[in-house]
Amino acid sequence: MARHLGEDHYRLLFEFSMDAVLYTETDGQILAANPAACNLLKYTEAQICSLGRSGLIDASASPEIPRMLEERELKGSTEGELTYIRSDGNRFVGWTSSAVIVDGSGPRKTVIIVRDLTDTKKKEAALLRSIRELNDLYNHAPCGYHSVDADGMIVKINNTELSWLGCSREEVIGKTFKNYLSSASQDVYTENFERYKKSGSQKDLELELIQKNGRKRTVWLNSTAIYDEQAEFIMSRSTLVDVTERKELEQELIRKAQIDYLTGLNNRDNFNSLAKREFATCQRLDIPLGFLFLDIDDFKEVNDTYGHHAGDRALSAVGECFINALRNIDILGRWGGEEFVALLPGVAGLEVRELAERLRIELSEFRINIDQDVSIAVTVSIGASYLESSDSSIDCMAKRADVALYSAKSEGKNCVVLNPDSLA
């Protein structure tokens, strides 16, 4: 080595450098290799010199070679990534710096410094994997993610939320988030958004998303705010949790708790609750109100003759007949067994009896299919009453209608009795 460099400090730098250093002719012939180069390449210095540059570099995996040679020729130096081959055949990427120098004898030579990028490449690959995993988690999470700026404009959104909306990313970015909400939810969101920008967090705000096809999706919005150094709001980190099925289940449970399973009418408890509210409204606004108690005549004979499945079918059919015969504003319910009730807003006096009579006749003409070849008809007895100024609660009307029903049964069934009797 001394015969080429001739300077002690160059020799020391060469011999003790932590980086692999090759001293070469400009045509690629290697004149010397320092210990670090031998250790990196797993060759002796003699083997390295024998192989030359072309024997150490995998040209097929080093597309930078032409560019680097041209740049070194023009500028005197170059650098880039090249793939090297060790003695065991393993390859590694090395960051290669190459510069042309003139030694003491005058001809141009080249100094090449190689740094192993294996660990760096591994870290880069791991970082890239992490980024990909995070992007995948963000875009394909079971919940929606988006970010909005201080004006509520969407600046970022994941694939899950886009699929809920039925929109492309291009359609959504730059649009106001509240545009994708129902009108009622827009008001709720706007009111809470200004408060959230100051407080920095929003938890479980229930909203209705409007999908591109017009369907609604119920979500819970959770957000945290990102501020700049001056405590100015930059954007949100928002999570949307789809609770549509949960809300539907809740509504179904509520419905089942309020509806009679056999007839689809209000059950007794729900009827009472609705009747109390309707009574209070009619009394306050001086609106007439009628009340009917209806009982299927000789229902036990239906069960005894045709079986309980026939009885259930009869109850269901009677309920269906009541729904079709009465108005949408009327409140219907199954009181229990074969007894039904109806509340008739806007109807009083003789009108209550007339309506009940029409209902009785319609039901008596109604045929109920029990089996494929069997149909029956049933009749009802009806006790009716109406709201009086002295009534303190719906129970007063119910008691008078119950007394009237007892009278209808006593008078031979399949008839209507109105209480007070003076109108009968």
Beta strands, then each sheet from edge to edge (+ up, - down):
strand 1: 20-25
strand 2: 30-33
strand 3: 77-85
strand 4: 91-102
strand 5: 108-116
strand 6: 144-148
strand 7: 154-157
strand 8: 201-210
strand 9: 216-227
strand 10: 233-242
strand 11: 289-296
strand 12: 331-336
strand 13: 339-345
strand 14: 368-371
strand 15: 374-376
strand 16: 380-386
strand 17: 416-418
sheet 1: 2+ 1- 5+ 4- 3+
sheet 2: 7+ 6- 10+ 9- 8+
sheet 3: 12+ 13- 11+ 16- 17-
sheet 4: 14+ 15-
end
